[in-house]
Amino acid sequence: MEAIQQAVIFNEKDQFLVLKYSGVYGPKVKGKWTFPSGRLEKNENYEDALKREVKEETGLDIDIVYQFFSSIITTVDGEKVLTVVYLCRPKGKKIKLCKEHTDYKWVSLKDLKKMKLINPVMIEIAEKAMMLLGGGSEA
């Protein structure tokens, strides 16, 4: 089973960074929002893969606070993958998107709940992240 690492990157306002998919992966994901994420490459560990993917997708370097969530999820293509999620802080502020994404936003949990997401498990992940950040669960 493949593993996907996701970065829940939060700023000083406890907002999360989300990225909007371009059409590069097809119509099922085009226009949907996601956390920065990616798959392992050969002989790569989870944290190195996460840092590489975040850098490729956003141009940001990150500090990993800790791994706080993992689950087997079903992708939009029906594939089962292990998702490993890390709470992260950005080392900078300047974002440079790759061709996989057309836009980015820093959003609250409340705003995230209104967005067209790649996978509804993102809400559960964000709620757990908010509890870890001391913000409780936002309605």
N, C-alpha and C positions, 0 to 999 in steps of 0.2 A: 504494500500500500504506500502510495506517495504521501509525503508530508509537505504541508504549506505553512510557512511562518508568516504571521501577521504582526504588524507593529501598531499598537494603539499609542500614537504619539500625542502627548498633551502639552499645551502651552501654559503660561503663567495664569491664565483665566480658567484653567481646567476645561478647555475646549479641545476637541479631537480633530486631527487632520484626516480628512477624507478626500479621495481622488475619484474623478469621474472618468469612466472608461470611454475610450474612443471606439471606433468600429474595427480596430485592428484584430480583435479576437472574434468578430462576427456579431450578428444582430442580437443574439441572446443577452449579451452583456453591454452593448452600446448604450451609453447614457445612464448606466447604473453606477452607483457610488460604492466605494470599497475603502477599507483601510489599506495602507501600503502593505504589499505581501509578495510572496514568491516561493518558488520551489527550490529544494536542495539541488546543488550540482554535485557531480561525483566527488567523493572524498571531502565533502564540506560539512562542517558541523552546523547546528541550528542557528546559533548566534552569529556566526560569520555569514551565513546565508541571509539572515535578516538584515544585517548591516549593509551587505552588498546590494540587496534588492531595494532597500530604502534609498541608498545612494543613487542607484540607477533610475528609480522612478521619480525621485524628488530633488536630487542633488544635495540632500541633507545628510550630515553625519549625525549619529544618535548616540546617546548613552542609554543602555538597557538597564532599567530599574530592576525588573525581575519578570520571570515567566509566571503568568497567573491563570491561564486557562488553556485547556486542550479538549478537543472533541473530534469525533468522526462526523464529518458533514458530507452532504451531497451537493456537488457543484451543479451549475445550470445545465451541464451536459450529462448529468446523472451519474457522474463518477464519485465514488466514495474516497475521501481523502482525510488524513489526520491533519487537523489544524492546531498549531501551537502558537499561542498568542503571548506577546510580551508588552508590558507597559514601558514606554520609552519617553525620553525627553530629547528635544532637538538641540544640537550644539550651535545652530545658527538660525537665521530667520529667512534667508533667501531661498526660495523654492524655484527649481527649474525642472519642469515636467518632461518626461520622455514621451515618445510617440504613442505609448499605451493609453495615455490620459489626456483629456482636453481641458480639464479645470481642476481646481482644488478649493477647499473651504476649511476653515476652522469652525466647528459647530459644537453646540451644546448637546446634551443628551436629548433634550426636548426637540431641538431642530432635527437631530438625526432620525428621530421617530417619524418624521414627516417626509423623509426622503425616499427616493426609489433606490433601494439597496440591492446589492448583488446577492445577499443572503440575509434572511431575517435573524439569524443567529448573531448578527452584528449588534442588535439591540441588547441581547443578553450579555454580550461581551462588554459593551459600553456601560451597562448598569453595574457589572462587577467592577469595572475600572473606577467608576465614580465612588463606589463604596471604599475601594482601596485608597482613593484620593481624599477620603473623608467628607465627600459631598453627599453621601447617602444616595437614595434613589429618587431621581427627579421625575416628576409626572409628565 
